[in-house]
Amino acid sequence: MEQFLDLIKDDMQKVEEEFHLRLTSQVPRLAEIAQDMINRGGKRFRPALLILSARLCGYQGAHHIPLAAVIECIHTATLLHDDVIDNAEIRRGSPSVNKQVGNRYSVLTGDFLFCKSLALGITIGDLRILQALITATTALAEGEAMEMEKAGEVDGVTDLSTTEEENLALIVNKTAVLISAAMRIGAILGKAPSPVEEALAAYGLQVGIAFQMVDDCLDYIGDEENLRKETGVDLKEKKVTLPLIHTLAQCTPKEKKEIQEVILGDEFPSHGLQNVVNLINKYGGFDYTFSKAQQHVDEGKERLQVLSPSREKKALLAGADYVVRRKV
């Protein structure tokens, strides 16, 4: 990961400066809230991948900096909207924006970031880049809607029968499409031939899938101090992710009923998370999910074999390995 980050640290600093340059508004409070959310940090994984993709494809211009900022702004906008939908209380180690300033301002700030992002995409003047941004943004909204329906927020019925295939489709829309778009945009900037562009986009998709699968494990067993958020949030929000899907398919009817009582009860029991974690461990749900994530990482790395050796390719391979080894 040191190779991954050191190679692009100067460009990543420029991305941070870009946030301050671009996030202006006629309503100062709106810009302040957006800046506060951006300033909380985060892994900046998506903009880093865009920069690496552009450099790998030989791009020599300057558009990769604002577009990397755009990708992070879109990601941040989805977090703002997610926190309102989920009634979250903590985001990146601080009170969530919806808890600080209310749901309406939080939604408006997310909308502001989306609009700023697409407006900048237009000024770049490349319709294929704009199309990639719009396609990814649309899929993100669809992914959130898919998750809401499964959690019973539409008709009041939580669906515990989610299949692995349905979960994969959700992950693709919720997370992987934006990471794939970051890689594709870098390739477009570098005018990469179609096979290279498609390889980089496929790498992004597979690594994005793995990224979310690891997230779904860390939500159960991660260290709260490192994560800067509470564990067990998915379970409390009735979200059935792969570790639990695998466990529900393997456990006894009695154990399945115990899990249902934790998820579907009117109040979340004090030992609910630990009881479910114990069952997931019993049936190897975490190991199964990590192994699936590793398979996607391996597939993503395999797609890079069409590329000639370079420092950027080596960094992308290291970045893929980081996804399955990370603790945050």
C-alpha positions in Angstrom: 0.0 0.0 0.0 2.9 2.4 0.5 3.7 1.9 -3.2 0.0 2.5 -4.0 -0.1 5.8 -2.1 3.4 7.2 -2.5 3.2 7.0 -6.3 0.3 9.5 -6.4 0.6 11.5 -3.2 1.3 14.8 -5.0 -1.8 14.3 -7.1 -3.9 13.3 -4.1 -2.9 16.5 -2.4 -4.1 18.4 -5.4 -7.4 16.6 -5.1 -7.8 17.8 -1.5 -7.2 21.4 -2.7 -9.7 20.9 -5.5 -12.5 20.3 -2.9 -11.9 23.8 -1.5 -11.8 25.3 -4.9 -14.9 23.7 -6.3 -17.3 23.5 -3.3 -18.6 27.1 -3.4 -22.2 28.1 -3.2 -24.5 31.2 -3.0 -25.6 29.7 0.3 -22.4 29.6 2.5 -24.0 27.2 5.0 -24.5 24.6 2.2 -20.8 24.8 1.2 -19.7 24.6 4.9 -21.6 21.4 5.5 -20.2 19.9 2.3 -16.7 20.9 3.2 -17.1 19.5 6.7 -18.2 16.1 5.4 -15.3 16.0 2.9 -12.8 17.2 5.5 -13.6 14.2 7.7 -11.4 12.2 5.4 -12.0 8.7 4.4 -9.9 6.2 2.5 -10.0 8.2 -0.8 -9.8 4.9 -2.5 -12.0 5.8 -5.5 -10.1 9.0 -6.5 -6.8 7.2 -6.0 -7.9 4.6 -8.5 -8.9 7.2 -11.1 -5.5 8.9 -10.9 -3.7 5.6 -11.2 -5.8 4.5 -14.1 -5.1 7.8 -15.9 -1.4 7.7 -15.3 -1.2 4.1 -16.4 -2.8 5.0 -19.7 -0.3 7.8 -20.3 -2.5 10.8 -19.5 -0.5 14.0 -19.3 -3.2 16.6 -18.8 -4.8 18.1 -15.6 -8.5 16.9 -15.8 -7.8 13.8 -13.7 -7.5 16.0 -10.6 -11.0 17.6 -10.7 -12.5 14.3 -11.9 -11.0 12.4 -9.0 -12.6 15.0 -6.7 -15.9 14.5 -8.5 -15.8 10.7 -7.8 -15.2 11.4 -4.1 -18.0 14.0 -4.0 -20.4 11.5 -5.6 -19.4 9.0 -3.0 -19.8 11.5 -0.2 -23.3 12.5 -1.5 -24.4 8.9 -1.3 -23.2 8.7 2.3 -25.2 11.8 3.2 -28.4 10.3 1.7 -27.7 6.9 3.2 -27.4 8.4 6.7 -30.8 10.1 6.3 -32.4 6.9 5.1 -30.8 4.8 7.8 -31.2 7.5 10.5 -27.5 7.1 11.3 -25.9 8.8 14.2 -22.1 8.5 13.5 -20.2 9.0 10.3 -16.4 8.9 10.1 -16.0 9.2 13.8 -18.2 12.3 14.3 -22.0 12.9 14.6 -23.6 12.4 11.2 -24.6 15.4 9.3 -28.3 14.6 9.6 -27.9 14.5 13.4 -26.0 17.8 13.3 -28.1 19.9 11.0 -31.2 17.8 10.3 -32.4 15.6 7.5 -33.5 18.3 5.1 -30.1 20.1 5.1 -28.4 16.7 4.8 -30.4 15.7 1.8 -29.8 19.2 0.2 -26.1 18.9 0.8 -26.1 15.5 -1.0 -28.0 17.0 -3.9 -25.6 19.9 -4.0 -22.6 17.5 -4.3 -24.3 15.5 -7.0 -25.1 18.6 -9.0 -21.6 20.1 -8.6 -20.1 16.8 -9.7 -22.2 16.5 -12.9 -21.7 20.2 -13.7 -18.0 19.7 -13.6 -18.3 16.6 -15.7 -20.0 18.7 -18.3 -17.2 21.4 -18.3 -14.6 18.7 -19.0 -16.3 18.4 -22.4 -16.1 14.6 -22.8 -19.5 13.0 -23.3 -18.2 9.5 -22.5 -16.9 10.7 -19.1 -20.3 12.4 -18.4 -22.1 9.2 -19.5 -19.9 7.1 -17.1 -20.7 9.5 -14.2 -24.5 9.5 -14.9 -24.6 5.7 -15.3 -22.8 5.2 -12.0 -24.9 7.8 -10.2 -28.1 6.2 -11.4 -27.0 2.7 -10.3 -26.1 4.0 -6.9 -29.7 5.3 -6.4 -31.0 2.0 -7.6 -28.7 0.1 -5.3 -30.0 2.1 -2.3 -33.6 1.4 -3.4 -32.9 -2.3 -3.7 -31.4 -2.3 -0.2 -34.4 -0.5 1.2 -36.9 -3.0 -0.3 -35.0 -5.9 1.2 -34.9 -4.3 4.6 -38.7 -3.8 4.5 -38.7 0.0 4.3 -41.1 0.0 1.4 -43.8 -2.5 2.3 -42.9 -3.1 6.0 -41.8 -6.7 5.3 -38.1 -7.6 5.8 -36.9 -10.2 3.4 -34.5 -12.6 5.0 -34.6 -14.9 2.0 -32.1 -12.8 0.1 -30.0 -15.0 -2.2 -26.3 -14.7 -3.0 -27.2 -13.6 -6.5 -29.5 -10.8 -5.2 -26.8 -9.7 -2.8 -24.2 -9.5 -5.5 -26.5 -7.4 -7.7 -27.0 -5.1 -4.7 -23.2 -4.8 -4.1 -22.6 -4.1 -7.8 -25.1 -1.2 -7.8 -24.3 0.1 -4.3 -20.5 0.1 -4.4 -18.8 -1.5 -7.3 -20.2 0.7 -10.2 -18.6 3.9 -8.9 -15.2 2.2 -8.4 -15.5 0.8 -11.9 -16.4 4.2 -13.3 -13.3 5.7 -11.7 -11.1 3.3 -13.5 -13.0 3.8 -16.8 -12.7 7.6 -16.6 -9.0 7.3 -16.1 -8.8 5.1 -19.2 -10.9 7.5 -21.2 -8.7 10.4 -20.2 -5.6 8.5 -21.4 -7.4 7.5 -24.7 -6.7 3.9 -23.9 -7.7 1.3 -26.6 -11.0 -0.4 -25.9 -9.5 -3.7 -24.5 -7.5 -1.8 -22.0 -10.4 0.4 -21.0 -12.7 -2.6 -20.5 -10.0 -4.4 -18.5 -9.5 -1.5 -16.2 -13.3 -1.1 -15.7 -13.6 -4.8 -15.0 -10.8 -4.6 -12.5 -12.7 -1.8 -10.7 -15.9 -3.7 -10.7 -14.3 -6.8 -9.2 -12.3 -4.9 -6.6 -15.4 -2.9 -5.8 -17.4 -6.1 -5.1 -14.6 -7.4 -2.9 -14.4 -4.0 -1.1 -18.1 -4.2 -0.1 -17.9 -7.8 0.9 -15.1 -7.0 3.3 -17.1 -4.0 4.6 -20.0 -6.4 5.3 -17.7 -8.5 7.5 -16.1 -5.6 9.3 -19.6 -4.3 10.2 -19.9 -7.4 12.4 -16.3 -8.0 13.6 -14.3 -4.8 12.9 -12.7 -2.7 15.6 -14.9 0.3 16.3 -12.0 2.5 17.1 -10.3 1.8 13.8 -13.6 1.9 11.9 -14.7 5.1 13.5 -18.2 3.8 13.7 -20.4 1.4 15.6 -20.4 -2.3 14.6 -23.6 -4.2 14.1 -25.3 -1.4 12.2 -26.3 -3.6 9.3 -28.0 -6.1 11.6 -29.9 -3.3 13.5 -31.0 -1.9 10.1 -32.3 -5.3 9.0 -29.7 -5.6 6.2 -29.0 -9.2 5.3 -25.4 -9.4 3.9 -23.4 -12.3 2.7 -22.0 -13.5 6.1 -25.6 -13.9 7.3 -27.0 -15.2 4.0 -24.5 -18.1 4.2 -25.3 -18.7 7.8 -29.1 -18.8 7.2 -28.6 -21.3 4.5 -26.6 -23.6 6.8 -28.1 -23.3 10.3 -30.8 -25.3 12.0 -34.4 -24.2 12.0 -34.1 -23.3 15.7 -31.0 -21.2 15.0 -32.7 -19.5 12.1 -35.6 -18.6 14.3 -33.1 -17.1 16.8 -31.7 -14.9 14.1 -35.1 -13.9 12.9 -36.1 -12.8 16.5 -32.9 -10.6 16.7 -33.6 -8.9 13.3 -37.4 -8.7 13.3 -38.0 -7.9 17.0 -39.4 -4.6 18.0 -36.3 -3.8 20.0 -32.8 -4.9 19.3 -31.7 -7.2 22.1 -28.6 -6.3 24.1 -26.8 -9.6 23.2 -28.3 -9.8 19.7 -25.1 -8.9 17.8 -22.9 -11.3 19.7 -25.4 -14.1 19.4 -25.6 -13.6 15.6 -21.8 -13.3 15.3 -21.4 -16.6 17.2 -23.7 -18.3 14.7 -21.9 -16.8 11.7 -18.6 -18.0 13.1 -20.1 -21.4 13.8 -21.1 -21.9 10.1 -18.0 -20.1 8.7 -19.9 -17.1 7.3 -17.0 -14.7 7.6 -14.5 -17.1 6.2 -16.9 -17.8 3.3 -17.3 -14.1 2.6 -13.6 -13.3 2.8 -12.9 -16.2 0.4 -15.5 -14.8 -2.0 -13.9 -11.4 -1.8 -10.5 -12.9 -2.5 -12.0 -14.6 -5.6 -13.2 -11.2 -6.9 -9.9 -9.6 -6.2 -8.1 -12.4 -8.0 -10.4 -12.0 -11.0 -9.8 -8.2 -11.0 -6.0 -8.7 -10.9 -6.3 -11.3 -13.7 -7.9 -8.6 -15.9 -4.8 -6.5 -15.6 -2.7 -9.1 -17.2 -3.3 -7.5 -20.6 -1.3 -4.5 -19.4 2.4 -4.1 -19.8 4.5 -4.0 -16.6 4.6 -0.5 -14.9 4.7 1.1 -11.5 1.0 2.0 -11.9 0.1 -1.6 -12.6 2.1 -2.8 -9.6 0.3 -0.2 -7.5 -3.1 -1.4 -8.7 -2.2 -5.0 -7.9 -1.1 -3.9 -4.4 -4.4 -1.9 -4.0 -6.4 -5.0 -4.8 -4.6 -7.0 -2.1 -5.2 -4.2 0.4 -8.9 -4.5 -0.2 -9.1 -8.0 1.4 -6.5 -7.3 4.1 -7.7 -4.0 5.4 -9.1 -3.5 8.9 -10.9 -0.2 8.2 
